[in-house]
Structures are given as C-alpha cells and as structure tokens.
Amino acid sequence: MEKRQRFSAEFKREAIRMMQTSGKPAAAIARELGVPRNRLYKWAQDAEKKGDQAFRGSGRPKASQDELAALKRELARVKEENEILKKAAAYFARELP
C-alpha cells in the first residue's frame, strides 16, 4: 500500500495561485505538480472558505527539543534502574534454598 502524500501549506497556496493566474487548465497544472486534479479544486475550495486559516496542519504541535531531550534522559535512567532491579532479583533468587 502506498504511503499517503503530504503537501506543505506553501505548496498548496502556490498550486492555487498557478491555477488562478496561469490560464492553463487545472488538469495540466495537476500533471505538472504530480497531484490529482480534484485535489487542486479541493484546495482552492478550502482556501476560499477558510482564507488564512486553510492548511494550518493537523493541530498536533511538535514536541520541543528540550522536552524531547529530557524525556530521552528519563527513559535512559528508568531503563538503567530496571536492569539493576533485574540483576538484584536474579541474585536474591539464587540465594534462596
């Protein structure tokens, strides 16, 4: 199964601008850009309805680099603690009769 293509907001706006100003048919522009013609129409419709709010993204903000680094450090610490506990459990299990 093919992975779904994602296009940036800038790409979408440029495609709409080309469709409105170039005088070429939408099918020709779609072929040039490698997108389905109906998607160009959908982007134009979204831009007309929502204006500046169109193509804002999925709404999920990306984690900051600091937060990501802190979470990685915490994960490493927890993994190390887990390994120590496994070794301790194995050691005490050997001592039991």
Secondary structure, DSSP 8 states (H G I E B T S, - for coil): --------HHHHHHHHHHHHHS-S-HHHHHHHHTS-HHHHHHHHHHHHHHGGGTT---S-----HHHHHHHHHHHHHHHHHHHHHHHHHHHHHHH--
